[in-house]
């Protein structure tokens, strides 16, 4: 920018007033708080966005509230978020309503390094982890080796899960029952079998961790990243990647079409994919980097990484089919499993 262009831009901002000048140097990121929010402040907000002259405002809320807000605002001239940070399935649902900008290497240069099985045309994956069997290794010396083993009567009353994982259990039950990622029909009968096995339900993942600690349950299903976090907190948990394979969960981010500061939003997405930031977030959360140029320390990699053989056994996600089954599975879970 030459001096004339600079003076012109400055004059334009002064005419628009202080709010416009402020908006040009801020990016509003709708995200989670807690451990992940702090990791983002430490690795992205200050170190990467600060030098660009962009102040990051984290708008912390529940994921369901963020998803609802982006959709409710999509027809407004200006939205309240420049970056919407959501779970993979939720960001897909928002994109299906044409509420997000397209992502490519022109507006997010680091998107070219995203692992092929995590690429999305409407957003970027920040972190990911695979679902696995997590068990109390002090009490169980020979753990289940497959998801199907969870139906073994010897684990009756010892297996528990977060009540929020109804769709995760629908996927697993369908696969165990002979279905596929495009056919959840076998899920209901397999879930009824688990109900008879006295599956324990807890209101949230933190409560599942407490149940493992108190030995109210000995086995659960969750992400490898969560198991890493529990280990860091002192829980004696082991991890088994199921023999029949599994699928991944990721936390993704996109720029709403009506974002006030799209340029800063794209810059933030690019920073989320910065290899150094990816490694730092991984070290604090146990979630894996989503780019091919991030190198984890060997000790951390041994705990949270997937082998090439395990990656080859990942089940391909079909978000459109999952969305079509979401309401029916929630209704079934509420009536027959939770009730």
N, C-alpha and C positions, 0 to 999 in steps of 0.2 A: 504494500500500500504506500503510495507517495504522499507527500505533505498535503497536496490539494485534496486527495481522496480522504485522508485522515480528518482534515478540517471539515469537509462536507459531512462525513459520518458523525463527527462530534456535534455539529450544529443540528443535524437531524435528531439526534438523541436528546439534545437540550430542548428542542421544540416539543418533543413527545413527553418530556417531564421525567422526574426522578424514577418513577416506577418502571418506565421502559428501559432507562439506563441500567437499573438494577437487574431487570429480567435478562439483559444481554450478557450478564456475567454470572448468572445462576443456572443451575440445573436441578430440577425437583425430581427425586428418585423415590418412587413408591416402592417400599421394600419391607422386609422383616426387621425387627430389632434384634436384641440379644447378641449371641455369639457371631452370627453371620453379619449383622449390621456393623458390629465393631471391627470385624475383619475387613470389611469394605472400607471403613473409615481409615484403618491403618495402612491398607495396601493400595487403595484407589483414590479415595476422596482427597487426601492431603498430598501424597507423593506424586500422583499422576495428573490430577485435575487442577490442583493448586498452581503449578507452574504455567498452566495454560490461562491462568487468570479467571478460572471458573470456580465459583463457590458451590459446593454441593449441599443441598438441603434434603435430608432423608425424611420422607413422609412415611412414618411407621404406622402400619395397621395390619389387621388380619388379612390373609390372602383373599378370603372371600369378599371382604369389603373392597379391596383394590380391584378385583375383577369386576365387581358390581359397579364401581365408580367409573372405570374406563368405559364400560358398556353404556352406562347411563349418560355419560358426557359425549358419546361419539358423534352426536348430531349438533353439539354446541360449537360455536365458532372457535373457542379456546378451551382446552382441557386443563386440569389442575396438575397433571404429571407430564414430565418430559421423558421419563423412563418408567415403564411398568415392569416390575420384577415379580415373576410368578412361577409356580410349578409348571412343568412342561405341558400337562394336560390343560391347565387353566389358560396359559398363553395361547394354545391352539384354539380354545373356545372363543377367546377374544378376537383372534385373527379371522376366524370363520365369519365374524360379523363385520369384516372389512374395517376394523378399528385401528389397525397397525400399518405403519410404513413398511415397505419392502426393504430387505437387507441384502446388500451385496458388497463386494470388495471395493467399490467406489465410495460408498458412504461409511463403511466399516472395514478398513484395510486388513485388520487382523482376522476377519472372518474367513480368509483364505486358508488359515491354519486350523480351522475347526475340524475335528475328527469326522470322517464321512458319515457315520451312522447317527451323528447328532446334528447334522445341518438342517436348518429350517429357512424357508424363504422369507419369513416374517419376523424373525428374532434371532438371538444368539443364545447358546447354552453357556451359562457361567461355570457350573459345577455339576458333577454327576456321580452316581454310585449305583451299584447293583443290589437288588434284594437278595438276601441270604438267610440261612437258618442260623440263629444265634442262641447259644445255650450256656448254661452254668457248667463250666468245665470242672468245678470242684465236686459237683454232684453227679455228673454224667460223664462216664469214661468212654462209652461208645455212643456217640451222638447219631442222630438221623443223618443219612447221607443223601437223601432226596426229599423233595417236597412230599412225594407219595408216602414216605415213611411217617409223616406227621399223623397219618390216619391209623397207624399201628395202635392197637388197644393198650399197649404198655405205656403210652404217653397220655392216657386218659387223665384229665384233670391237671396235667402238667404244662399244657400248651396254652399260651395266652397272647392276645394281640390288642392293639389299639382299635377302638370302635370306629375310628376314622378310616381304617384300612379296609373298608368293605369292598371297594373296587379292586384293591390289590388281592384280596382273598378270592374275589370272583375270578380274576385272571388265573391265579394259581390253581384254584379248584377246577376250572374249566380245562386247563392243561393236564392236570392229573387224571381227570375224568375222560380224556380222549378228545377233547375239543381243541380249539386253536385260538390264536389271537383275533380270528374273525368268526369264532363260533363259541359263545359262552353258554350254549344250551346245557352242557353237562354240569355247570357250576352249581345249580340249585340242589341237585340230589347229593352232590359231594359235600356241600355246606351243611345240609341236614345231617349227614353222617358225622361231621365235626361237632355239631350241636349235641348229638348223642354222646360224643366223646368228652362232653363237659368242657368245651372251649371257654376260656376266661376272657372277658372283655373289659378293657380299661378305657377311661375317658380320653386319654391322650398318651403320646409316646413317653413323656416324662413319668407318667404313672406306671407304664410298662417297666421302665427302668427300676422304679421303686419296688415293683412286684418281683423282679429278678433279684434284687438286693435282699429282700425279705424272704425269698424262696417260696413266695405264694405261687409262682410259676417257675419252671426250669427251662422252658424253651419259648422262643418267639420268632417271628419273621419281621425283619426290618432291613434297612440299608447297611452295608458294610461300614459306611461312614458313621452311622449311629453306634454301631458296635465299637468302633474306634473311640468315639466320644465316651462311651461307658467304660471302656478300658482305662482311658485317661483319668476317669473319676474313681478308679479303683475296683470296679466290678470284675469278677473273675469269669469273663465271657469268652467262649470260643466261637469261631465262625466256620461254617461249612457252605461252600458254593454248591448248590444242588446238582446232582449228577445229570438230571434231565435238562439243565439250563435254567435261565432266569431272565429277568428284564431289568432295565435301568430306570431310575428316576433322575430327573435333572431339574435344576432351577434355571429358568430362562429369563430373558429380558427383551423388550421391544420398545419402539418409540410410537406413541399414539399419533394418529394422523393429524390431530388437532393440538399437538404439543405446542407450547408457547415458544420453546427454544429447541427446535429440532436439531440444529447444528450441534448444540451442546449435548443433546441426547445421544446423537450418533457418536460423539467423542467419548461419552461415558461408556457406551457399549464397547467401543474399541479398547478403552482402558480395562474393562472387565476381562478382556481376552489377552491382555498383556502377559507374557510368560512369567515375569517376576511376580506380578500380582496373583496369577493363578497358583504359583507355588506357595506363596504366603497364605492365601486363603485355604489351600489344601492342608497346610501344616496346622492351621487353627481349627479346622472343621472336620477333617478326615474325608472330605469329598475330593474326587479326582479332577485334575485339570481336563479341560475339553479341547485343548489345542495340542498340535503335534510338536511344538517347539518349547514346551515347558518340561523341565527335568526335575523330578522329585529327588530329594536325598534318598539314598539307598535304604536306610532304616525305615523311613516313612513308606517308601514304595512297597517294601515287603509286607507291611500291614494292611494297606488299602488298595493296592493295584490289582487288576485282573490280568491273568496270563493270556497269551494269544489263544490258547485252547478254550478258555472261558469266554473270551470275547466272541469266538466263533460260535459259541452255543447260546448267545443272547437271542431272545425271542424278538422278532421285529414288531415294533409298536404300530398299532393302527388307531390313531387318536379318533378318527371319524367313527369307527365302529365302537370304540369305548364310549364316545359321547352318545351314540344311539342306544347304548345299554345302561347308561348311568342311572337314569330315573327308575327303571325297572329293578335294577340290582339294589338300589337304595331302598326301594319299597319292600323288596323281599327280605333284605337284611333287617330292616326295622321290624317287620311283622314276625319273622320266623327265627331269626338268629339272636337279635337283641332282646326280643320279647320273651 
